[in-house]
Amino acid sequence: MNEERRIEIEEVDGVAPPPKARVSDVFERKRDYLEGFLKATPPESGAEAPGGDLYEAVIEALKDIYDPEIPVNIYDLGLIYDVAITPERHAKIKMTLTTPHCPVAESMPGEVELRVGSVPGIGDAEVELVWDPPWDPAKMSDEARLELGML
């Protein structure tokens, strides 16, 4: 059982790289279903559409307005229900307040109109104060909940 094993050593200057495997060598190439998808470009959104520069500037203006009783901006608080920019670049805002008896019920819509109306590129701002659906804390963003210690 004591067989002697021998290892032979051969010195070489280099080794040729193995041939690269190609899918086409093994399979016949079929129709590329992603070809049209990969070549397509996303539709350009106008400045007025969500994600557009003008729309985002209006959102940033709304985020600069704070509820005087709650240290959170009105956008993250969930008081803004809709932001629309018309083709004429007028802003239409639907918003609510935390309660109809809110002390700023008279002044807050006017402040929103002034701030949004001052965004460069906005011609006019119109605010519609709505009570339906009523505001509730579920409308707040996660950032607002974190700020208020609700997360």
BAZA-198788 format. One record per residue (C-alpha): x, y, z; residue number from 1; residue in three letters. Coordinates in steps of 0.001 Angstrom, whole numbers, plus 500000, padded with zeros to 6 digits. Each point is the difference from the previous one (the first is absolute). Layout:
N
<pt><x>X</x><y>Y</y><z>Z</z><mike>NUM</mike><nutor>ALA</nutor></pt>
...
This chain:
151
<pt><x>500000</x><y>500000</y><z>500000</z><mike>1</mike><nutor>MET</nutor></pt>
<pt><x>502869</x><y>502301</y><z>500168</z><mike>2</mike><nutor>ASN</nutor></pt>
<pt><x>499895</x><y>501182</y><z>496443</z><mike>3</mike><nutor>GLU</nutor></pt>
<pt><x>502183</x><y>502862</y><z>499226</z><mike>4</mike><nutor>GLU</nutor></pt>
<pt><x>498260</x><y>502950</y><z>498371</z><mike>5</mike><nutor>ARG</nutor></pt>
<pt><x>501827</x><y>502225</y><z>497653</z><mike>6</mike><nutor>ARG</nutor></pt>
<pt><x>499047</x><y>503483</y><z>498947</z><mike>7</mike><nutor>ILE</nutor></pt>
<pt><x>501404</x><y>501130</y><z>496715</z><mike>8</mike><nutor>GLU</nutor></pt>
<pt><x>500747</x><y>503674</y><z>499568</z><mike>9</mike><nutor>ILE</nutor></pt>
<pt><x>500076</x><y>501639</y><z>496620</z><mike>10</mike><nutor>GLU</nutor></pt>
<pt><x>501249</x><y>503525</y><z>499542</z><mike>11</mike><nutor>GLU</nutor></pt>
<pt><x>498177</x><y>502194</y><z>497464</z><mike>12</mike><nutor>VAL</nutor></pt>
<pt><x>500373</x><y>503598</y><z>498886</z><mike>13</mike><nutor>ASP</nutor></pt>
<pt><x>496279</x><y>500711</y><z>499837</z><mike>14</mike><nutor>GLY</nutor></pt>
<pt><x>496560</x><y>498526</y><z>499657</z><mike>15</mike><nutor>VAL</nutor></pt>
<pt><x>497585</x><y>500855</y><z>497225</z><mike>16</mike><nutor>ALA</nutor></pt>
<pt><x>496748</x><y>501454</y><z>501361</z><mike>17</mike><nutor>PRO</nutor></pt>
<pt><x>497030</x><y>497710</y><z>499684</z><mike>18</mike><nutor>PRO</nutor></pt>
<pt><x>497509</x><y>500877</y><z>497266</z><mike>19</mike><nutor>PRO</nutor></pt>
<pt><x>497174</x><y>502260</y><z>501107</z><mike>20</mike><nutor>LYS</nutor></pt>
<pt><x>496632</x><y>498374</y><z>500196</z><mike>21</mike><nutor>ALA</nutor></pt>
<pt><x>497400</x><y>501614</y><z>497803</z><mike>22</mike><nutor>ARG</nutor></pt>
<pt><x>496276</x><y>499467</y><z>500391</z><mike>23</mike><nutor>VAL</nutor></pt>
<pt><x>499657</x><y>500132</y><z>496228</z><mike>24</mike><nutor>SER</nutor></pt>
<pt><x>502294</x><y>496966</y><z>499727</z><mike>25</mike><nutor>ASP</nutor></pt>
<pt><x>497562</x><y>497941</y><z>502035</z><mike>26</mike><nutor>VAL</nutor></pt>
<pt><x>496593</x><y>501561</y><z>499386</z><mike>27</mike><nutor>PHE</nutor></pt>
<pt><x>498422</x><y>501653</y><z>497029</z><mike>28</mike><nutor>GLU</nutor></pt>
<pt><x>499397</x><y>503691</y><z>500780</z><mike>29</mike><nutor>ARG</nutor></pt>
<pt><x>496308</x><y>500698</y><z>500355</z><mike>30</mike><nutor>LYS</nutor></pt>
<pt><x>498084</x><y>503252</y><z>499817</z><mike>31</mike><nutor>ARG</nutor></pt>
<pt><x>501125</x><y>502561</y><z>502555</z><mike>32</mike><nutor>ASP</nutor></pt>
<pt><x>496914</x><y>501001</y><z>501936</z><mike>33</mike><nutor>TYR</nutor></pt>
<pt><x>501808</x><y>502823</y><z>501776</z><mike>34</mike><nutor>LEU</nutor></pt>
<pt><x>501318</x><y>501633</y><z>496835</z><mike>35</mike><nutor>GLU</nutor></pt>
<pt><x>497163</x><y>502527</y><z>499676</z><mike>36</mike><nutor>GLY</nutor></pt>
<pt><x>499932</x><y>500617</y><z>503733</z><mike>37</mike><nutor>PHE</nutor></pt>
<pt><x>503708</x><y>500731</y><z>500188</z><mike>38</mike><nutor>LEU</nutor></pt>
<pt><x>499914</x><y>502335</y><z>497004</z><mike>39</mike><nutor>LYS</nutor></pt>
<pt><x>496956</x><y>501926</y><z>501217</z><mike>40</mike><nutor>ALA</nutor></pt>
<pt><x>500537</x><y>503292</y><z>501758</z><mike>41</mike><nutor>THR</nutor></pt>
<pt><x>497726</x><y>501037</y><z>502826</z><mike>42</mike><nutor>PRO</nutor></pt>
<pt><x>497406</x><y>502570</y><z>499026</z><mike>43</mike><nutor>PRO</nutor></pt>
<pt><x>501075</x><y>503462</y><z>500932</z><mike>44</mike><nutor>GLU</nutor></pt>
<pt><x>497882</x><y>501426</y><z>502749</z><mike>45</mike><nutor>SER</nutor></pt>
<pt><x>499241</x><y>503657</y><z>499740</z><mike>46</mike><nutor>GLY</nutor></pt>
<pt><x>501039</x><y>502445</y><z>502667</z><mike>47</mike><nutor>ALA</nutor></pt>
<pt><x>496377</x><y>499972</y><z>501187</z><mike>48</mike><nutor>GLU</nutor></pt>
<pt><x>499761</x><y>496234</y><z>500513</z><mike>49</mike><nutor>ALA</nutor></pt>
<pt><x>500976</x><y>498266</y><z>503223</z><mike>50</mike><nutor>PRO</nutor></pt>
<pt><x>503760</x><y>499708</y><z>499933</z><mike>51</mike><nutor>GLY</nutor></pt>
<pt><x>500313</x><y>503032</y><z>497735</z><mike>52</mike><nutor>GLY</nutor></pt>
<pt><x>502042</x><y>503008</y><z>501098</z><mike>53</mike><nutor>ASP</nutor></pt>
<pt><x>497072</x><y>502381</y><z>500456</z><mike>54</mike><nutor>LEU</nutor></pt>
<pt><x>497910</x><y>497420</y><z>501859</z><mike>55</mike><nutor>TYR</nutor></pt>
<pt><x>502897</x><y>499189</y><z>502337</z><mike>56</mike><nutor>GLU</nutor></pt>
<pt><x>500615</x><y>503720</y><z>500611</z><mike>57</mike><nutor>ALA</nutor></pt>
<pt><x>496357</x><y>500343</y><z>501114</z><mike>58</mike><nutor>VAL</nutor></pt>
<pt><x>500401</x><y>497009</y><z>502343</z><mike>59</mike><nutor>ILE</nutor></pt>
<pt><x>503148</x><y>501565</y><z>501482</z><mike>60</mike><nutor>GLU</nutor></pt>
<pt><x>498090</x><y>503254</y><z>500568</z><mike>61</mike><nutor>ALA</nutor></pt>
<pt><x>497264</x><y>498042</y><z>501802</z><mike>62</mike><nutor>LEU</nutor></pt>
<pt><x>502634</x><y>498318</y><z>502159</z><mike>63</mike><nutor>LYS</nutor></pt>
<pt><x>501119</x><y>503443</y><z>501186</z><mike>64</mike><nutor>ASP</nutor></pt>
<pt><x>496592</x><y>500663</y><z>501614</z><mike>65</mike><nutor>ILE</nutor></pt>
<pt><x>499648</x><y>498701</y><z>503544</z><mike>66</mike><nutor>TYR</nutor></pt>
<pt><x>496912</x><y>499433</y><z>502092</z><mike>67</mike><nutor>ASP</nutor></pt>
<pt><x>500342</x><y>502472</y><z>502892</z><mike>68</mike><nutor>PRO</nutor></pt>
<pt><x>498903</x><y>497425</y><z>502590</z><mike>69</mike><nutor>GLU</nutor></pt>
<pt><x>501884</x><y>496961</y><z>498663</z><mike>70</mike><nutor>ILE</nutor></pt>
<pt><x>503721</x><y>500242</y><z>499095</z><mike>71</mike><nutor>PRO</nutor></pt>
<pt><x>499507</x><y>498279</y><z>496616</z><mike>72</mike><nutor>VAL</nutor></pt>
<pt><x>499496</x><y>501506</y><z>496546</z><mike>73</mike><nutor>ASN</nutor></pt>
<pt><x>496503</x><y>499835</y><z>498521</z><mike>74</mike><nutor>ILE</nutor></pt>
<pt><x>501056</x><y>497697</y><z>497153</z><mike>75</mike><nutor>TYR</nutor></pt>
<pt><x>501472</x><y>497295</y><z>502240</z><mike>76</mike><nutor>ASP</nutor></pt>
<pt><x>497154</x><y>500509</y><z>502441</z><mike>77</mike><nutor>LEU</nutor></pt>
<pt><x>497665</x><y>498785</y><z>497228</z><mike>78</mike><nutor>GLY</nutor></pt>
<pt><x>497976</x><y>503193</y><z>499700</z><mike>79</mike><nutor>LEU</nutor></pt>
<pt><x>500644</x><y>500261</y><z>496252</z><mike>80</mike><nutor>ILE</nutor></pt>
<pt><x>497644</x><y>497674</y><z>498131</z><mike>81</mike><nutor>TYR</nutor></pt>
<pt><x>500812</x><y>500959</y><z>496419</z><mike>82</mike><nutor>ASP</nutor></pt>
<pt><x>502413</x><y>502170</y><z>498042</z><mike>83</mike><nutor>VAL</nutor></pt>
<pt><x>499244</x><y>500659</y><z>496340</z><mike>84</mike><nutor>ALA</nutor></pt>
<pt><x>501815</x><y>502266</y><z>497576</z><mike>85</mike><nutor>ILE</nutor></pt>
<pt><x>497964</x><y>501046</y><z>496964</z><mike>86</mike><nutor>THR</nutor></pt>
<pt><x>501549</x><y>500288</y><z>496519</z><mike>87</mike><nutor>PRO</nutor></pt>
<pt><x>499864</x><y>503770</y><z>500551</z><mike>88</mike><nutor>GLU</nutor></pt>
<pt><x>502189</x><y>499396</y><z>503076</z><mike>89</mike><nutor>ARG</nutor></pt>
<pt><x>497403</x><y>500915</y><z>502592</z><mike>90</mike><nutor>HIS</nutor></pt>
<pt><x>500054</x><y>497997</y><z>503222</z><mike>91</mike><nutor>ALA</nutor></pt>
<pt><x>496858</x><y>498470</y><z>501467</z><mike>92</mike><nutor>LYS</nutor></pt>
<pt><x>500359</x><y>498684</y><z>503534</z><mike>93</mike><nutor>ILE</nutor></pt>
<pt><x>497439</x><y>497954</y><z>501933</z><mike>94</mike><nutor>LYS</nutor></pt>
<pt><x>500676</x><y>500040</y><z>503688</z><mike>95</mike><nutor>MET</nutor></pt>
<pt><x>498380</x><y>499494</y><z>503353</z><mike>96</mike><nutor>THR</nutor></pt>
<pt><x>500758</x><y>500895</y><z>503585</z><mike>97</mike><nutor>LEU</nutor></pt>
<pt><x>500325</x><y>497764</y><z>503025</z><mike>98</mike><nutor>THR</nutor></pt>
<pt><x>496573</x><y>501205</y><z>501171</z><mike>99</mike><nutor>THR</nutor></pt>
<pt><x>497404</x><y>502523</y><z>498753</z><mike>100</mike><nutor>PRO</nutor></pt>
<pt><x>500542</x><y>501875</y><z>503270</z><mike>101</mike><nutor>HIS</nutor></pt>
<pt><x>503717</x><y>500406</y><z>499308</z><mike>102</mike><nutor>CYS</nutor></pt>
<pt><x>501142</x><y>503489</y><z>501066</z><mike>103</mike><nutor>PRO</nutor></pt>
<pt><x>501689</x><y>500531</y><z>496608</z><mike>104</mike><nutor>VAL</nutor></pt>
<pt><x>496933</x><y>499003</y><z>497945</z><mike>105</mike><nutor>ALA</nutor></pt>
<pt><x>499702</x><y>503579</y><z>498766</z><mike>106</mike><nutor>GLU</nutor></pt>
<pt><x>503679</x><y>500697</y><z>499322</z><mike>107</mike><nutor>SER</nutor></pt>
<pt><x>501587</x><y>496685</y><z>498920</z><mike>108</mike><nutor>MET</nutor></pt>
<pt><x>498366</x><y>499739</y><z>496517</z><mike>109</mike><nutor>PRO</nutor></pt>
<pt><x>501070</x><y>503583</y><z>499279</z><mike>110</mike><nutor>GLY</nutor></pt>
<pt><x>503576</x><y>499243</y><z>501068</z><mike>111</mike><nutor>GLU</nutor></pt>
<pt><x>500042</x><y>496940</y><z>497749</z><mike>112</mike><nutor>VAL</nutor></pt>
<pt><x>498787</x><y>502111</y><z>497048</z><mike>113</mike><nutor>GLU</nutor></pt>
<pt><x>502690</x><y>502618</y><z>500656</z><mike>114</mike><nutor>LEU</nutor></pt>
<pt><x>502852</x><y>497507</y><z>500379</z><mike>115</mike><nutor>ARG</nutor></pt>
<pt><x>499019</x><y>497865</y><z>496998</z><mike>116</mike><nutor>VAL</nutor></pt>
<pt><x>499248</x><y>503096</y><z>497916</z><mike>117</mike><nutor>GLY</nutor></pt>
<pt><x>503538</x><y>501256</y><z>500668</z><mike>118</mike><nutor>SER</nutor></pt>
<pt><x>501617</x><y>496891</y><z>498484</z><mike>119</mike><nutor>VAL</nutor></pt>
<pt><x>501819</x><y>501095</y><z>496810</z><mike>120</mike><nutor>PRO</nutor></pt>
<pt><x>498005</x><y>498780</y><z>497000</z><mike>121</mike><nutor>GLY</nutor></pt>
<pt><x>496624</x><y>499866</y><z>501758</z><mike>122</mike><nutor>ILE</nutor></pt>
<pt><x>497540</x><y>502484</y><z>498570</z><mike>123</mike><nutor>GLY</nutor></pt>
<pt><x>497264</x><y>499779</y><z>502609</z><mike>124</mike><nutor>ASP</nutor></pt>
<pt><x>499253</x><y>497811</y><z>503006</z><mike>125</mike><nutor>ALA</nutor></pt>
<pt><x>496543</x><y>498920</y><z>501070</z><mike>126</mike><nutor>GLU</nutor></pt>
<pt><x>499302</x><y>498147</y><z>503244</z><mike>127</mike><nutor>VAL</nutor></pt>
<pt><x>496857</x><y>497992</y><z>500588</z><mike>128</mike><nutor>GLU</nutor></pt>
<pt><x>499373</x><y>499196</y><z>503648</z><mike>129</mike><nutor>LEU</nutor></pt>
<pt><x>498213</x><y>496641</y><z>500332</z><mike>130</mike><nutor>VAL</nutor></pt>
<pt><x>498742</x><y>498067</y><z>503003</z><mike>131</mike><nutor>TRP</nutor></pt>
<pt><x>499228</x><y>496712</y><z>498314</z><mike>132</mike><nutor>ASP</nutor></pt>
<pt><x>501745</x><y>497711</y><z>500595</z><mike>133</mike><nutor>PRO</nutor></pt>
<pt><x>500775</x><y>501297</y><z>503461</z><mike>134</mike><nutor>PRO</nutor></pt>
<pt><x>503632</x><y>500149</y><z>501033</z><mike>135</mike><nutor>TRP</nutor></pt>
<pt><x>501320</x><y>497320</y><z>502308</z><mike>136</mike><nutor>ASP</nutor></pt>
<pt><x>503519</x><y>499121</y><z>501222</z><mike>137</mike><nutor>PRO</nutor></pt>
<pt><x>500249</x><y>497133</y><z>497482</z><mike>138</mike><nutor>ALA</nutor></pt>
<pt><x>500485</x><y>502623</y><z>497273</z><mike>139</mike><nutor>LYS</nutor></pt>
<pt><x>503337</x><y>501097</y><z>501485</z><mike>140</mike><nutor>MET</nutor></pt>
<pt><x>503261</x><y>498981</y><z>498350</z><mike>141</mike><nutor>SER</nutor></pt>
<pt><x>502435</x><y>497761</y><z>501836</z><mike>142</mike><nutor>ASP</nutor></pt>
<pt><x>502276</x><y>503027</y><z>500460</z><mike>143</mike><nutor>GLU</nutor></pt>
<pt><x>497191</x><y>501867</y><z>501776</z><mike>144</mike><nutor>ALA</nutor></pt>
<pt><x>499233</x><y>497021</y><z>502231</z><mike>145</mike><nutor>ARG</nutor></pt>
<pt><x>503676</x><y>499695</y><z>500874</z><mike>146</mike><nutor>LEU</nutor></pt>
<pt><x>500205</x><y>503721</y><z>500805</z><mike>147</mike><nutor>GLU</nutor></pt>
<pt><x>496990</x><y>499685</y><z>502310</z><mike>148</mike><nutor>LEU</nutor></pt>
<pt><x>501269</x><y>496819</y><z>501648</z><mike>149</mike><nutor>GLY</nutor></pt>
<pt><x>497215</x><y>497858</y><z>498563</z><mike>150</mike><nutor>MET</nutor></pt>
<pt><x>502270</x><y>497345</y><z>498454</z><mike>151</mike><nutor>LEU</nutor></pt>
